[in-house]
């Protein structure tokens, strides 16, 4: 684990994003990311999120961003068939 503190979920609005959830990052157009953890450096107080960039649905590069840039992807509602 090293000197950094990790948490594997974060509250965004009224929702909890957990490790493995798919998110978007503000300013990164058209790219989705798989959330990994929130990291805090206790000696400086800096906080950021670690995630993996997705290309064609597969994990590719490891990226880090400020937590304020997280955009949750709303879950699609299941359609109700009416007969």
N, C-alpha and C positions, 0 to 999 in steps of 0.2 A: 504494500500500500504506500510506503514512503512517507514523506513529510506532509503530503496533501490529504485533506479530508474529503471523502466522497459520499454523496447521497445518491440513491438510485431512483428518486422520484422528485418531481417539482410541481408546485401548484401554479397553474396559469389560468387566471380568472377564477372560475368556480370549478375547474377541472384539474384532475391529477394526471400528470404525464409520467409514466413509468418507463424504466429501462426496456428498450425494444420497441416502444411506440414510434410510429412514423409522424414526423413533424415537418413544418416548413420554417424557414428562417427569413425574416424580413430583409429585403435587399438581395436575396439569392433567388433570382427569378427562374421558375420552371424546375427547380431542383428540390427533391425530397431528401430527408435525413432520418436516420434511425437514432433515436435518443439513447445515450449510454448513461451519463451521470452528470451531476452537478459537482464541481470541484472547487474547494476553497483552500487557499494558501493561508494557513494560520499566522504566519509571520508577517504577511503584508495585508491580509484581509481581502485580497482580490478574489472574486468569484467568477467562474465561467462554466459553460456547459461543454461536454465532450460528446461528439456524435459521429456517425459514419455517413458519408455521402452515398446515396443510392444511384446507380446507373443501370437503367433497364431492369430495375427491381433487385439488383444484386449489390451487395456492400462493396464499396470501393475505397475511397480515401477517408482517412481519419481527420476530422475538422473540429475546431473549437470556436465558440462564439460567446458573446455576452448574453446572459440569460434574458435580458429585456427584448432580444430580437426573436424569441420563440413565437411562432404562430401555430396554434393548434389546428389540425385538420379535422373538421367536423365529420362525425360518423354519418354515413348515409342511412336514412331510415328505410326499413323494409316496406315495400309496397303492400298494401292490403288489397287483396282481390275481392271485388264485390260482385256477387252473382245475383 
